[in-house]
Amino acid sequence: LARDPDNLGELEKNEAVLSALSRVLREDWRRSLDLSTNIIYIFFCFSTYTNFHSVIVNYKIGSLCMDVIDYELRRYDQMKTDLDARKGGGDKSAGKEKEKEVNKSAEYLDTIIDQEKPK
């Protein structure tokens, strides 16, 4: 529906739909990567036209997208670290030290994100 530019004007007028999409993205994006990807794509369709940029700003989609990207990058790094640790197997102390660094960095990023979120 959002892929057709003619529908974007009507979707913009339907505040209930946009509010529901942004709320689901804000609250449930960690539960389903497919759902969050589809919702982000809908807002991406709005972002391609400058007259709909107000929709992106009003619902703070940029901040939500950055949270999703940050989370997925950290998750990728953790999976890569785990995979490297399984492959290496011989140097376990370095793997544990690296894991502590990753956890500390993740906690620090979570703290920064929580401080930057609008109240």
N, C-alpha and C positions, 0 to 999 in steps of 0.2 A: 504494500500500500504506500509506504513512504518512498519507494523507488521512483514513483511517478511524480514529477514536480507539480503537476496540477493538484495533487492531493495534499501537498504540504500546506497550502493556504488553509484548507479546511481543518487539517490536523492542528495547525497553530491556533485556530479559533476554539478548539475543543480542549479547554484547560483541564478538565477532569482526566482525560487520557494522558496528557503530558505530565500532570501531577502524579498519576499512578505509575507511569513509566519511570519517572525520576525517583519516586519513593522506592519502588521495587529494586531499581539499580542501587540506590543508596543502602538499602537494608539487606538485600539478598545476593549481592554480586559474588560473594565468596562461596555460596552454595552451589551455583551452577555457572560454569564458564560459558556454556552455550547460550544460556539465557542472557547473561550480561553482554556477551558479544553481539547478540541480536538487538538488544536495546541500545547499545552504543552505536550500532550501525544505523538505527533509526535516527538518532541524534546527529550522526555523521551526515546523513542526507540533508538535514536542516542546515548543517554548517557549510555546505557547498554553495549556498546562496546567501549573499550578504544581508538581504532583507530579513532573513530568519536568524541572524546571529543573536538577536535579543532573546530568543528562546533558549539558546545555549547558555547565555549569561544569567538569565532569570532563574533557571533551574540548577545552576552551578555544575554543569555537566563536565566542564574542563577539570575541575578539582576531583570529581569522581573518577574520571578517566585516568588521571595521574595516580590516584590511589590504586586502581586496578592494575595499571602497568607496573607500578612499584612492587605491588604484592606478587605479581606473576614473575617479575625479574628475580625477586628474592627467592621465590619458590624454585625457579630454574637453577639459581646458584646453589641452593641447598641440595637439589637432586643431583647436580653435577658433582658436588663435593662428596655426596654419599656414594655415587658411582665410582669416582676416583678412589675413594677409600676402599671400596670392595675390590677394585681391580688391583690396587697396590698391595694391600693386605700386610706387607712386611713392615712398614714404618707406621705403627699405630699411634705413637706419641705425637707425631707431626699431624696426623689426621685429627686427633682429639684437640690439639691446640688450634688447628684451623677451624674446627667446629665451634670452639669457644669464641673465636674471633667473629665468626659468622653470626652466632647467637647474640653477641654483644652489639654488633652492628645492627642487627634486626631490631633489638630492643631500643637502640638509639633512634633508628628511623621511625619506629612506632611512636616514640615520645615526641619527636619533631612533628609528625603528622597530626597527632592529637593536639598539639599546641597550635598548629596552623589552621585546624578546622574551624569554620565559623560556629559560633555558639548559638 
